[in-house]
Amino acid sequence: MDRAALNELTKSNLIEFVLALEARHAVEMAALRQRIAELERRVGLNSGNSGKPPSSNGLKKPLRTGNLRQPSGKQSGE
């Protein structure tokens, strides 16, 4: 709707127009939030937590955990 048409609207019609516009934007925002959540879920998938083959992981290697063994205090070889 162009500016000239908006100037012709009465106050009540203008309020209805703005409320309808707000409702439409709310529906669009909900759809976009749902799409973002789905895309973020897909980005988090890799061969370790889905049925994808390891070759689909790309060049990014998973982080390696360090040595989980605690030193015993004994000398080696004993």
mmJSON file of the N, C-alpha and C atoms, coordinates in Angstrom:
{"data_MODEL":{"atom_site":{
"group_PDB":["ATOM","ATOM","ATOM","ATOM","ATOM","ATOM","ATOM","ATOM","ATOM","ATOM","ATOM","ATOM","ATOM","ATOM","ATOM","ATOM","ATOM","ATOM","ATOM","ATOM","ATOM","ATOM","ATOM","ATOM","ATOM","ATOM","ATOM","ATOM","ATOM","ATOM","ATOM","ATOM","ATOM","ATOM","ATOM","ATOM","ATOM","ATOM","ATOM","ATOM","ATOM","ATOM","ATOM","ATOM","ATOM","ATOM","ATOM","ATOM","ATOM","ATOM","ATOM","ATOM","ATOM","ATOM","ATOM","ATOM","ATOM","ATOM","ATOM","ATOM","ATOM","ATOM","ATOM","ATOM","ATOM","ATOM","ATOM","ATOM","ATOM","ATOM","ATOM","ATOM","ATOM","ATOM","ATOM","ATOM","ATOM","ATOM","ATOM","ATOM","ATOM","ATOM","ATOM","ATOM","ATOM","ATOM","ATOM","ATOM","ATOM","ATOM","ATOM","ATOM","ATOM","ATOM","ATOM","ATOM","ATOM","ATOM","ATOM","ATOM","ATOM","ATOM","ATOM","ATOM","ATOM","ATOM","ATOM","ATOM","ATOM","ATOM","ATOM","ATOM","ATOM","ATOM","ATOM","ATOM","ATOM","ATOM","ATOM","ATOM","ATOM","ATOM","ATOM","ATOM","ATOM","ATOM","ATOM","ATOM","ATOM","ATOM","ATOM","ATOM","ATOM","ATOM","ATOM","ATOM","ATOM","ATOM","ATOM","ATOM","ATOM","ATOM","ATOM","ATOM","ATOM","ATOM","ATOM","ATOM","ATOM","ATOM","ATOM","ATOM","ATOM","ATOM","ATOM","ATOM","ATOM","ATOM","ATOM","ATOM","ATOM","ATOM","ATOM","ATOM","ATOM","ATOM","ATOM","ATOM","ATOM","ATOM","ATOM","ATOM","ATOM","ATOM","ATOM","ATOM","ATOM","ATOM","ATOM","ATOM","ATOM","ATOM","ATOM","ATOM","ATOM","ATOM","ATOM","ATOM","ATOM","ATOM","ATOM","ATOM","ATOM","ATOM","ATOM","ATOM","ATOM","ATOM","ATOM","ATOM","ATOM","ATOM","ATOM","ATOM","ATOM","ATOM","ATOM","ATOM","ATOM","ATOM","ATOM","ATOM","ATOM","ATOM","ATOM","ATOM","ATOM","ATOM","ATOM","ATOM","ATOM","ATOM","ATOM","ATOM","ATOM","ATOM","ATOM","ATOM","ATOM","ATOM","ATOM","ATOM","ATOM","ATOM"],
"id":[1,2,3,4,5,6,7,8,9,10,11,12,13,14,15,16,17,18,19,20,21,22,23,24,25,26,27,28,29,30,31,32,33,34,35,36,37,38,39,40,41,42,43,44,45,46,47,48,49,50,51,52,53,54,55,56,57,58,59,60,61,62,63,64,65,66,67,68,69,70,71,72,73,74,75,76,77,78,79,80,81,82,83,84,85,86,87,88,89,90,91,92,93,94,95,96,97,98,99,100,101,102,103,104,105,106,107,108,109,110,111,112,113,114,115,116,117,118,119,120,121,122,123,124,125,126,127,128,129,130,131,132,133,134,135,136,137,138,139,140,141,142,143,144,145,146,147,148,149,150,151,152,153,154,155,156,157,158,159,160,161,162,163,164,165,166,167,168,169,170,171,172,173,174,175,176,177,178,179,180,181,182,183,184,185,186,187,188,189,190,191,192,193,194,195,196,197,198,199,200,201,202,203,204,205,206,207,208,209,210,211,212,213,214,215,216,217,218,219,220,221,222,223,224,225,226,227,228,229,230,231,232,233,234],
"type_symbol":["N","C","C","N","C","C","N","C","C","N","C","C","N","C","C","N","C","C","N","C","C","N","C","C","N","C","C","N","C","C","N","C","C","N","C","C","N","C","C","N","C","C","N","C","C","N","C","C","N","C","C","N","C","C","N","C","C","N","C","C","N","C","C","N","C","C","N","C","C","N","C","C","N","C","C","N","C","C","N","C","C","N","C","C","N","C","C","N","C","C","N","C","C","N","C","C","N","C","C","N","C","C","N","C","C","N","C","C","N","C","C","N","C","C","N","C","C","N","C","C","N","C","C","N","C","C","N","C","C","N","C","C","N","C","C","N","C","C","N","C","C","N","C","C","N","C","C","N","C","C","N","C","C","N","C","C","N","C","C","N","C","C","N","C","C","N","C","C","N","C","C","N","C","C","N","C","C","N","C","C","N","C","C","N","C","C","N","C","C","N","C","C","N","C","C","N","C","C","N","C","C","N","C","C","N","C","C","N","C","C","N","C","C","N","C","C","N","C","C","N","C","C","N","C","C","N","C","C","N","C","C","N","C","C"],
"label_atom_id":["N","CA","C","N","CA","C","N","CA","C","N","CA","C","N","CA","C","N","CA","C","N","CA","C","N","CA","C","N","CA","C","N","CA","C","N","CA","C","N","CA","C","N","CA","C","N","CA","C","N","CA","C","N","CA","C","N","CA","C","N","CA","C","N","CA","C","N","CA","C","N","CA","C","N","CA","C","N","CA","C","N","CA","C","N","CA","C","N","CA","C","N","CA","C","N","CA","C","N","CA","C","N","CA","C","N","CA","C","N","CA","C","N","CA","C","N","CA","C","N","CA","C","N","CA","C","N","CA","C","N","CA","C","N","CA","C","N","CA","C","N","CA","C","N","CA","C","N","CA","C","N","CA","C","N","CA","C","N","CA","C","N","CA","C","N","CA","C","N","CA","C","N","CA","C","N","CA","C","N","CA","C","N","CA","C","N","CA","C","N","CA","C","N","CA","C","N","CA","C","N","CA","C","N","CA","C","N","CA","C","N","CA","C","N","CA","C","N","CA","C","N","CA","C","N","CA","C","N","CA","C","N","CA","C","N","CA","C","N","CA","C","N","CA","C","N","CA","C","N","CA","C","N","CA","C","N","CA","C","N","CA","C","N","CA","C","N","CA","C","N","CA","C"],
"label_alt_id":[null,null,null,null,null,null,null,null,null,null,null,null,null,null,null,null,null,null,null,null,null,null,null,null,null,null,null,null,null,null,null,null,null,null,null,null,null,null,null,null,null,null,null,null,null,null,null,null,null,null,null,null,null,null,null,null,null,null,null,null,null,null,null,null,null,null,null,null,null,null,null,null,null,null,null,null,null,null,null,null,null,null,null,null,null,null,null,null,null,null,null,null,null,null,null,null,null,null,null,null,null,null,null,null,null,null,null,null,null,null,null,null,null,null,null,null,null,null,null,null,null,null,null,null,null,null,null,null,null,null,null,null,null,null,null,null,null,null,null,null,null,null,null,null,null,null,null,null,null,null,null,null,null,null,null,null,null,null,null,null,null,null,null,null,null,null,null,null,null,null,null,null,null,null,null,null,null,null,null,null,null,null,null,null,null,null,null,null,null,null,null,null,null,null,null,null,null,null,null,null,null,null,null,null,null,null,null,null,null,null,null,null,null,null,null,null,null,null,null,null,null,null,null,null,null,null,null,null,null,null,null,null,null,null],
"label_comp_id":["MET","MET","MET","ASP","ASP","ASP","ARG","ARG","ARG","ALA","ALA","ALA","ALA","ALA","ALA","LEU","LEU","LEU","ASN","ASN","ASN","GLU","GLU","GLU","LEU","LEU","LEU","THR","THR","THR","LYS","LYS","LYS","SER","SER","SER","ASN","ASN","ASN","LEU","LEU","LEU","ILE","ILE","ILE","GLU","GLU","GLU","PHE","PHE","PHE","VAL","VAL","VAL","LEU","LEU","LEU","ALA","ALA","ALA","LEU","LEU","LEU","GLU","GLU","GLU","ALA","ALA","ALA","ARG","ARG","ARG","HIS","HIS","HIS","ALA","ALA","ALA","VAL","VAL","VAL","GLU","GLU","GLU","MET","MET","MET","ALA","ALA","ALA","ALA","ALA","ALA","LEU","LEU","LEU","ARG","ARG","ARG","GLN","GLN","GLN","ARG","ARG","ARG","ILE","ILE","ILE","ALA","ALA","ALA","GLU","GLU","GLU","LEU","LEU","LEU","GLU","GLU","GLU","ARG","ARG","ARG","ARG","ARG","ARG","VAL","VAL","VAL","GLY","GLY","GLY","LEU","LEU","LEU","ASN","ASN","ASN","SER","SER","SER","GLY","GLY","GLY","ASN","ASN","ASN","SER","SER","SER","GLY","GLY","GLY","LYS","LYS","LYS","PRO","PRO","PRO","PRO","PRO","PRO","SER","SER","SER","SER","SER","SER","ASN","ASN","ASN","GLY","GLY","GLY","LEU","LEU","LEU","LYS","LYS","LYS","LYS","LYS","LYS","PRO","PRO","PRO","LEU","LEU","LEU","ARG","ARG","ARG","THR","THR","THR","GLY","GLY","GLY","ASN","ASN","ASN","LEU","LEU","LEU","ARG","ARG","ARG","GLN","GLN","GLN","PRO","PRO","PRO","SER","SER","SER","GLY","GLY","GLY","LYS","LYS","LYS","GLN","GLN","GLN","SER","SER","SER","GLY","GLY","GLY","GLU","GLU","GLU"],
"label_asym_id":["A","A","A","A","A","A","A","A","A","A","A","A","A","A","A","A","A","A","A","A","A","A","A","A","A","A","A","A","A","A","A","A","A","A","A","A","A","A","A","A","A","A","A","A","A","A","A","A","A","A","A","A","A","A","A","A","A","A","A","A","A","A","A","A","A","A","A","A","A","A","A","A","A","A","A","A","A","A","A","A","A","A","A","A","A","A","A","A","A","A","A","A","A","A","A","A","A","A","A","A","A","A","A","A","A","A","A","A","A","A","A","A","A","A","A","A","A","A","A","A","A","A","A","A","A","A","A","A","A","A","A","A","A","A","A","A","A","A","A","A","A","A","A","A","A","A","A","A","A","A","A","A","A","A","A","A","A","A","A","A","A","A","A","A","A","A","A","A","A","A","A","A","A","A","A","A","A","A","A","A","A","A","A","A","A","A","A","A","A","A","A","A","A","A","A","A","A","A","A","A","A","A","A","A","A","A","A","A","A","A","A","A","A","A","A","A","A","A","A","A","A","A","A","A","A","A","A","A","A","A","A","A","A","A"],
"label_entity_id":["1","1","1","1","1","1","1","1","1","1","1","1","1","1","1","1","1","1","1","1","1","1","1","1","1","1","1","1","1","1","1","1","1","1","1","1","1","1","1","1","1","1","1","1","1","1","1","1","1","1","1","1","1","1","1","1","1","1","1","1","1","1","1","1","1","1","1","1","1","1","1","1","1","1","1","1","1","1","1","1","1","1","1","1","1","1","1","1","1","1","1","1","1","1","1","1","1","1","1","1","1","1","1","1","1","1","1","1","1","1","1","1","1","1","1","1","1","1","1","1","1","1","1","1","1","1","1","1","1","1","1","1","1","1","1","1","1","1","1","1","1","1","1","1","1","1","1","1","1","1","1","1","1","1","1","1","1","1","1","1","1","1","1","1","1","1","1","1","1","1","1","1","1","1","1","1","1","1","1","1","1","1","1","1","1","1","1","1","1","1","1","1","1","1","1","1","1","1","1","1","1","1","1","1","1","1","1","1","1","1","1","1","1","1","1","1","1","1","1","1","1","1","1","1","1","1","1","1","1","1","1","1","1","1"],
"label_seq_id":[1,1,1,2,2,2,3,3,3,4,4,4,5,5,5,6,6,6,7,7,7,8,8,8,9,9,9,10,10,10,11,11,11,12,12,12,13,13,13,14,14,14,15,15,15,16,16,16,17,17,17,18,18,18,19,19,19,20,20,20,21,21,21,22,22,22,23,23,23,24,24,24,25,25,25,26,26,26,27,27,27,28,28,28,29,29,29,30,30,30,31,31,31,32,32,32,33,33,33,34,34,34,35,35,35,36,36,36,37,37,37,38,38,38,39,39,39,40,40,40,41,41,41,42,42,42,43,43,43,44,44,44,45,45,45,46,46,46,47,47,47,48,48,48,49,49,49,50,50,50,51,51,51,52,52,52,53,53,53,54,54,54,55,55,55,56,56,56,57,57,57,58,58,58,59,59,59,60,60,60,61,61,61,62,62,62,63,63,63,64,64,64,65,65,65,66,66,66,67,67,67,68,68,68,69,69,69,70,70,70,71,71,71,72,72,72,73,73,73,74,74,74,75,75,75,76,76,76,77,77,77,78,78,78],
"pdbx_PDB_ins_code":[null,null,null,null,null,null,null,null,null,null,null,null,null,null,null,null,null,null,null,null,null,null,null,null,null,null,null,null,null,null,null,null,null,null,null,null,null,null,null,null,null,null,null,null,null,null,null,null,null,null,null,null,null,null,null,null,null,null,null,null,null,null,null,null,null,null,null,null,null,null,null,null,null,null,null,null,null,null,null,null,null,null,null,null,null,null,null,null,null,null,null,null,null,null,null,null,null,null,null,null,null,null,null,null,null,null,null,null,null,null,null,null,null,null,null,null,null,null,null,null,null,null,null,null,null,null,null,null,null,null,null,null,null,null,null,null,null,null,null,null,null,null,null,null,null,null,null,null,null,null,null,null,null,null,null,null,null,null,null,null,null,null,null,null,null,null,null,null,null,null,null,null,null,null,null,null,null,null,null,null,null,null,null,null,null,null,null,null,null,null,null,null,null,null,null,null,null,null,null,null,null,null,null,null,null,null,null,null,null,null,null,null,null,null,null,null,null,null,null,null,null,null,null,null,null,null,null,null,null,null,null,null,null,null],
"Cartn_x":[0.855,0.0,0.903,0.633,1.48,1.035,1.832,1.592,0.282,-0.061,-1.304,-2.508,-2.481,-3.588,-3.677,-2.532,-2.541,-3.127,-2.86,-3.394,-4.911,-5.485,-6.929,-7.664,-6.969,-7.62,-8.061,-9.171,-9.605,-8.74,-8.872,-8.067,-8.35,-9.607,-9.946,-9.448,-9.545,-9.04,-7.522,-6.881,-5.422,-4.99,-5.733,-5.428,-5.614,-6.691,-6.928,-5.807,-5.368,-4.283,-3.006,-2.673,-1.445,-1.53,-2.687,-2.848,-2.748,-3.309,-3.208,-1.761,-1.061,0.35,1.179,0.872,1.584,1.327,0.096,-0.233,0.506,0.575,1.289,2.775,3.336,4.755,5.017,4.085,4.252,4.279,3.414,3.392,4.702,5.178,6.441,7.608,7.62,8.705,8.704,7.52,7.443,7.985,7.65,8.144,9.664,10.193,11.633,12.369,11.786,12.417,12.467,11.392,11.358,12.41,12.553,13.555,14.97,15.217,16.535,16.846,15.867,16.084,16.419,15.719,15.994,17.387,17.77,19.102,20.205,19.992,20.986,21.113,19.994,20.04,20.839,20.625,21.339,22.835,23.212,24.632,25.333,24.625,25.221,25.387,24.846,24.956,26.314,26.851,28.075,27.99,29.032,28.98,28.896,29.259,29.218,27.84,26.956,25.646,24.501,24.783,23.743,24.161,23.367,23.672,24.524,25.111,25.924,27.27,27.819,29.143,30.235,31.371,32.455,32.964,32.837,33.333,32.515,31.31,30.477,30.79,31.727,32.07,32.814,33.389,34.148,35.561,36.174,37.572,37.73,36.65,36.713,36.838,37.91,38.117,37.532,36.998,36.447,37.573,37.236,38.227,38.619,39.905,40.394,40.433,40.038,40.124,41.538,41.974,43.322,43.377,44.501,44.689,43.865,42.983,42.115,42.727,43.89,44.521,45.236,45.094,45.762,47.126,48.167,49.472,49.418,50.089,50.049,51.128,52.137,53.225,54.373,54.161,55.199,56.116,57.347,58.248,57.897,58.197,57.867,58.738,58.17,58.881,58.766,58.106,57.973,56.566],
"Cartn_y":[-1.165,0.0,1.232,2.159,3.355,4.427,5.44,6.495,7.233,7.493,8.196,7.389,6.084,5.238,5.205,5.216,5.244,6.549,7.638,8.939,8.98,8.192,8.171,7.346,6.485,5.613,6.402,5.948,6.539,5.977,6.566,6.124,4.662,4.255,2.867,1.907,2.294,1.445,1.332,2.408,2.402,1.475,1.511,0.637,-0.824,-1.135,-2.494,-2.946,-2.043,-2.358,-2.686,-1.888,-2.107,-3.413,-3.714,-4.958,-6.173,-6.08,-7.183,-7.379,-6.282,-6.339,-6.976,-6.605,-7.172,-8.673,-9.101,-10.523,-11.295,-10.717,-11.375,-11.508,-10.456,-10.497,-11.518,-11.664,-12.644,-14.057,-14.337,-15.66,-15.907,-14.896,-15.026,-15.243,-14.525,-14.677,-16.078,-16.622,-17.977,-18.991,-18.813,-19.731,-19.611,-18.405,-18.204,-18.784,-18.634,-19.22,-20.736,-21.33,-22.78,-23.222,-22.474,-22.804,-22.681,-21.655,-21.47,-22.639,-23.056,-24.182,-25.452,-25.699,-26.886,-26.809,-25.644,-25.496,-25.645,-25.107,-25.263,-26.726,-27.458,-28.887,-29.636,-29.291,-29.968,-29.686,-28.461,-28.105,-28.917,-29.243,-29.992,-31.474,-31.978,-33.398,-33.745,-34.871,-35.407,-36.925,-37.606,-39.066,-39.686,-38.956,-39.498,-39.482,-38.58,-38.498,-38.649,-39.226,-39.469,-40.661,-40.97,-42.095,-41.721,-40.517,-40.065,-40.79,-41.049,-41.677,-40.679,-41.152,-40.253,-39.375,-39.84,-39.036,-37.763,-37.701,-36.511,-35.443,-35.709,-34.724,-33.529,-33.656,-32.553,-32.517,-31.366,-31.236,-30.976,-30.674,-30.374,-31.669,-31.826,-33.02,-32.789,-33.831,-33.672,-33.404,-32.689,-32.388,-33.667,-33.816,-34.995,-34.691,-35.662,-35.49,-35.839,-35.223,-35.493,-36.833,-37.144,-38.387,-38.335,-39.314,-39.34,-40.113,-40.738,-41.513,-40.59,-40.907,-40.137,-40.772,-39.974,-40.558,-41.274,-42.45,-43.256,-42.863,-42.181,-41.798,-42.798,-43.981,-45.008,-44.677,-45.16,-44.976,-45.976,-45.613,-46.506,-47.755,-48.872,-50.123,-50.916,-50.39,-51.133,-51.593],
"Cartn_z":[0.0,0.0,0.0,-0.89,-0.992,0.006,0.132,1.114,0.867,-0.396,-0.709,-0.241,-0.439,0.0,1.523,2.194,3.66,4.18,3.517,3.934,3.798,2.913,2.699,3.756,4.481,5.462,6.691,7.267,8.525,9.645,10.823,11.959,12.29,12.316,12.655,11.571,10.297,9.218,9.285,9.65,9.774,10.914,12.021,13.152,12.742,12.043,11.56,10.629,9.757,8.819,9.574,10.571,11.348,12.135,12.717,13.465,12.546,11.352,10.386,9.955,9.752,9.377,10.489,11.723,12.866,12.984,12.754,12.812,11.728,10.534,9.439,9.76,10.34,10.703,11.807,12.738,13.813,13.239,12.266,11.634,10.886,10.171,9.435,10.391,11.507,12.483,13.084,13.372,13.927,12.93,11.655,10.624,10.492,10.563,10.454,11.663,12.849,14.046,13.941,13.423,13.253,12.235,11.157,10.136,10.701,11.478,12.095,13.027,13.814,14.736,13.96,12.865,12.055,11.43,10.923,10.317,11.36,12.559,13.616,14.028,14.033,14.351,13.292,12.026,10.94,10.987,11.331,11.391,12.468,13.545,14.644,14.365,13.259,12.973,12.378,12.787,12.194,12.248,11.849,11.8,13.192,14.211,15.562,16.183,15.758,16.389,15.38,14.225,13.228,12.374,11.394,10.521,9.332,9.373,8.254,8.239,7.044,6.987,7.379,7.879,8.288,7.149,5.918,4.798,4.6,5.19,5.028,6.063,6.968,7.994,7.434,6.264,5.701,6.243,6.174,6.589,8.08,8.743,10.164,10.961,11.701,12.512,13.898,14.509,15.86,16.859,17.919,18.946,19.672,19.947,20.655,22.136,22.915,24.36,24.791,25.838,26.341,27.056,27.616,28.343,29.621,29.808,30.978,32.148,31.943,33.006,33.984,35.239,36.276,36.567,36.793,37.103,38.458,38.519,39.753,40.745,40.284,41.169,41.136,40.565,40.47,39.299,39.378,38.269,37.178,35.958,34.848,34.891,34.459,34.417,35.705,36.683,37.953,38.153],
"occupancy":[1.0,1.0,1.0,1.0,1.0,1.0,1.0,1.0,1.0,1.0,1.0,1.0,1.0,1.0,1.0,1.0,1.0,1.0,1.0,1.0,1.0,1.0,1.0,1.0,1.0,1.0,1.0,1.0,1.0,1.0,1.0,1.0,1.0,1.0,1.0,1.0,1.0,1.0,1.0,1.0,1.0,1.0,1.0,1.0,1.0,1.0,1.0,1.0,1.0,1.0,1.0,1.0,1.0,1.0,1.0,1.0,1.0,1.0,1.0,1.0,1.0,1.0,1.0,1.0,1.0,1.0,1.0,1.0,1.0,1.0,1.0,1.0,1.0,1.0,1.0,1.0,1.0,1.0,1.0,1.0,1.0,1.0,1.0,1.0,1.0,1.0,1.0,1.0,1.0,1.0,1.0,1.0,1.0,1.0,1.0,1.0,1.0,1.0,1.0,1.0,1.0,1.0,1.0,1.0,1.0,1.0,1.0,1.0,1.0,1.0,1.0,1.0,1.0,1.0,1.0,1.0,1.0,1.0,1.0,1.0,1.0,1.0,1.0,1.0,1.0,1.0,1.0,1.0,1.0,1.0,1.0,1.0,1.0,1.0,1.0,1.0,1.0,1.0,1.0,1.0,1.0,1.0,1.0,1.0,1.0,1.0,1.0,1.0,1.0,1.0,1.0,1.0,1.0,1.0,1.0,1.0,1.0,1.0,1.0,1.0,1.0,1.0,1.0,1.0,1.0,1.0,1.0,1.0,1.0,1.0,1.0,1.0,1.0,1.0,1.0,1.0,1.0,1.0,1.0,1.0,1.0,1.0,1.0,1.0,1.0,1.0,1.0,1.0,1.0,1.0,1.0,1.0,1.0,1.0,1.0,1.0,1.0,1.0,1.0,1.0,1.0,1.0,1.0,1.0,1.0,1.0,1.0,1.0,1.0,1.0,1.0,1.0,1.0,1.0,1.0,1.0,1.0,1.0,1.0,1.0,1.0,1.0,1.0,1.0,1.0,1.0,1.0,1.0,1.0,1.0,1.0,1.0,1.0,1.0],
"B_iso_or_equiv":[0.0,0.0,0.0,0.0,0.0,0.0,0.0,0.0,0.0,0.0,0.0,0.0,0.0,0.0,0.0,0.0,0.0,0.0,0.0,0.0,0.0,0.0,0.0,0.0,0.0,0.0,0.0,0.0,0.0,0.0,0.0,0.0,0.0,0.0,0.0,0.0,0.0,0.0,0.0,0.0,0.0,0.0,0.0,0.0,0.0,0.0,0.0,0.0,0.0,0.0,0.0,0.0,0.0,0.0,0.0,0.0,0.0,0.0,0.0,0.0,0.0,0.0,0.0,0.0,0.0,0.0,0.0,0.0,0.0,0.0,0.0,0.0,0.0,0.0,0.0,0.0,0.0,0.0,0.0,0.0,0.0,0.0,0.0,0.0,0.0,0.0,0.0,0.0,0.0,0.0,0.0,0.0,0.0,0.0,0.0,0.0,0.0,0.0,0.0,0.0,0.0,0.0,0.0,0.0,0.0,0.0,0.0,0.0,0.0,0.0,0.0,0.0,0.0,0.0,0.0,0.0,0.0,0.0,0.0,0.0,0.0,0.0,0.0,0.0,0.0,0.0,0.0,0.0,0.0,0.0,0.0,0.0,0.0,0.0,0.0,0.0,0.0,0.0,0.0,0.0,0.0,0.0,0.0,0.0,0.0,0.0,0.0,0.0,0.0,0.0,0.0,0.0,0.0,0.0,0.0,0.0,0.0,0.0,0.0,0.0,0.0,0.0,0.0,0.0,0.0,0.0,0.0,0.0,0.0,0.0,0.0,0.0,0.0,0.0,0.0,0.0,0.0,0.0,0.0,0.0,0.0,0.0,0.0,0.0,0.0,0.0,0.0,0.0,0.0,0.0,0.0,0.0,0.0,0.0,0.0,0.0,0.0,0.0,0.0,0.0,0.0,0.0,0.0,0.0,0.0,0.0,0.0,0.0,0.0,0.0,0.0,0.0,0.0,0.0,0.0,0.0,0.0,0.0,0.0,0.0,0.0,0.0,0.0,0.0,0.0,0.0,0.0,0.0,0.0,0.0,0.0,0.0,0.0,0.0],
"pdbx_formal_charge":[null,null,null,null,null,null,null,null,null,null,null,null,null,null,null,null,null,null,null,null,null,null,null,null,null,null,null,null,null,null,null,null,null,null,null,null,null,null,null,null,null,null,null,null,null,null,null,null,null,null,null,null,null,null,null,null,null,null,null,null,null,null,null,null,null,null,null,null,null,null,null,null,null,null,null,null,null,null,null,null,null,null,null,null,null,null,null,null,null,null,null,null,null,null,null,null,null,null,null,null,null,null,null,null,null,null,null,null,null,null,null,null,null,null,null,null,null,null,null,null,null,null,null,null,null,null,null,null,null,null,null,null,null,null,null,null,null,null,null,null,null,null,null,null,null,null,null,null,null,null,null,null,null,null,null,null,null,null,null,null,null,null,null,null,null,null,null,null,null,null,null,null,null,null,null,null,null,null,null,null,null,null,null,null,null,null,null,null,null,null,null,null,null,null,null,null,null,null,null,null,null,null,null,null,null,null,null,null,null,null,null,null,null,null,null,null,null,null,null,null,null,null,null,null,null,null,null,null,null,null,null,null,null,null],
"auth_seq_id":[1,1,1,2,2,2,3,3,3,4,4,4,5,5,5,6,6,6,7,7,7,8,8,8,9,9,9,10,10,10,11,11,11,12,12,12,13,13,13,14,14,14,15,15,15,16,16,16,17,17,17,18,18,18,19,19,19,20,20,20,21,21,21,22,22,22,23,23,23,24,24,24,25,25,25,26,26,26,27,27,27,28,28,28,29,29,29,30,30,30,31,31,31,32,32,32,33,33,33,34,34,34,35,35,35,36,36,36,37,37,37,38,38,38,39,39,39,40,40,40,41,41,41,42,42,42,43,43,43,44,44,44,45,45,45,46,46,46,47,47,47,48,48,48,49,49,49,50,50,50,51,51,51,52,52,52,53,53,53,54,54,54,55,55,55,56,56,56,57,57,57,58,58,58,59,59,59,60,60,60,61,61,61,62,62,62,63,63,63,64,64,64,65,65,65,66,66,66,67,67,67,68,68,68,69,69,69,70,70,70,71,71,71,72,72,72,73,73,73,74,74,74,75,75,75,76,76,76,77,77,77,78,78,78],
"auth_comp_id":["MET","MET","MET","ASP","ASP","ASP","ARG","ARG","ARG","ALA","ALA","ALA","ALA","ALA","ALA","LEU","LEU","LEU","ASN","ASN","ASN","GLU","GLU","GLU","LEU","LEU","LEU","THR","THR","THR","LYS","LYS","LYS","SER","SER","SER","ASN","ASN","ASN","LEU","LEU","LEU","ILE","ILE","ILE","GLU","GLU","GLU","PHE","PHE","PHE","VAL","VAL","VAL","LEU","LEU","LEU","ALA","ALA","ALA","LEU","LEU","LEU","GLU","GLU","GLU","ALA","ALA","ALA","ARG","ARG","ARG","HIS","HIS","HIS","ALA","ALA","ALA","VAL","VAL","VAL","GLU","GLU","GLU","MET","MET","MET","ALA","ALA","ALA","ALA","ALA","ALA","LEU","LEU","LEU","ARG","ARG","ARG","GLN","GLN","GLN","ARG","ARG","ARG","ILE","ILE","ILE","ALA","ALA","ALA","GLU","GLU","GLU","LEU","LEU","LEU","GLU","GLU","GLU","ARG","ARG","ARG","ARG","ARG","ARG","VAL","VAL","VAL","GLY","GLY","GLY","LEU","LEU","LEU","ASN","ASN","ASN","SER","SER","SER","GLY","GLY","GLY","ASN","ASN","ASN","SER","SER","SER","GLY","GLY","GLY","LYS","LYS","LYS","PRO","PRO","PRO","PRO","PRO","PRO","SER","SER","SER","SER","SER","SER","ASN","ASN","ASN","GLY","GLY","GLY","LEU","LEU","LEU","LYS","LYS","LYS","LYS","LYS","LYS","PRO","PRO","PRO","LEU","LEU","LEU","ARG","ARG","ARG","THR","THR","THR","GLY","GLY","GLY","ASN","ASN","ASN","LEU","LEU","LEU","ARG","ARG","ARG","GLN","GLN","GLN","PRO","PRO","PRO","SER","SER","SER","GLY","GLY","GLY","LYS","LYS","LYS","GLN","GLN","GLN","SER","SER","SER","GLY","GLY","GLY","GLU","GLU","GLU"],
"auth_asym_id":["A","A","A","A","A","A","A","A","A","A","A","A","A","A","A","A","A","A","A","A","A","A","A","A","A","A","A","A","A","A","A","A","A","A","A","A","A","A","A","A","A","A","A","A","A","A","A","A","A","A","A","A","A","A","A","A","A","A","A","A","A","A","A","A","A","A","A","A","A","A","A","A","A","A","A","A","A","A","A","A","A","A","A","A","A","A","A","A","A","A","A","A","A","A","A","A","A","A","A","A","A","A","A","A","A","A","A","A","A","A","A","A","A","A","A","A","A","A","A","A","A","A","A","A","A","A","A","A","A","A","A","A","A","A","A","A","A","A","A","A","A","A","A","A","A","A","A","A","A","A","A","A","A","A","A","A","A","A","A","A","A","A","A","A","A","A","A","A","A","A","A","A","A","A","A","A","A","A","A","A","A","A","A","A","A","A","A","A","A","A","A","A","A","A","A","A","A","A","A","A","A","A","A","A","A","A","A","A","A","A","A","A","A","A","A","A","A","A","A","A","A","A","A","A","A","A","A","A","A","A","A","A","A","A"],
"auth_atom_id":["N","CA","C","N","CA","C","N","CA","C","N","CA","C","N","CA","C","N","CA","C","N","CA","C","N","CA","C","N","CA","C","N","CA","C","N","CA","C","N","CA","C","N","CA","C","N","CA","C","N","CA","C","N","CA","C","N","CA","C","N","CA","C","N","CA","C","N","CA","C","N","CA","C","N","CA","C","N","CA","C","N","CA","C","N","CA","C","N","CA","C","N","CA","C","N","CA","C","N","CA","C","N","CA","C","N","CA","C","N","CA","C","N","CA","C","N","CA","C","N","CA","C","N","CA","C","N","CA","C","N","CA","C","N","CA","C","N","CA","C","N","CA","C","N","CA","C","N","CA","C","N","CA","C","N","CA","C","N","CA","C","N","CA","C","N","CA","C","N","CA","C","N","CA","C","N","CA","C","N","CA","C","N","CA","C","N","CA","C","N","CA","C","N","CA","C","N","CA","C","N","CA","C","N","CA","C","N","CA","C","N","CA","C","N","CA","C","N","CA","C","N","CA","C","N","CA","C","N","CA","C","N","CA","C","N","CA","C","N","CA","C","N","CA","C","N","CA","C","N","CA","C","N","CA","C","N","CA","C","N","CA","C","N","CA","C","N","CA","C","N","CA","C"],
"pdbx_PDB_model_num":[1,1,1,1,1,1,1,1,1,1,1,1,1,1,1,1,1,1,1,1,1,1,1,1,1,1,1,1,1,1,1,1,1,1,1,1,1,1,1,1,1,1,1,1,1,1,1,1,1,1,1,1,1,1,1,1,1,1,1,1,1,1,1,1,1,1,1,1,1,1,1,1,1,1,1,1,1,1,1,1,1,1,1,1,1,1,1,1,1,1,1,1,1,1,1,1,1,1,1,1,1,1,1,1,1,1,1,1,1,1,1,1,1,1,1,1,1,1,1,1,1,1,1,1,1,1,1,1,1,1,1,1,1,1,1,1,1,1,1,1,1,1,1,1,1,1,1,1,1,1,1,1,1,1,1,1,1,1,1,1,1,1,1,1,1,1,1,1,1,1,1,1,1,1,1,1,1,1,1,1,1,1,1,1,1,1,1,1,1,1,1,1,1,1,1,1,1,1,1,1,1,1,1,1,1,1,1,1,1,1,1,1,1,1,1,1,1,1,1,1,1,1,1,1,1,1,1,1,1,1,1,1,1,1]
}}}
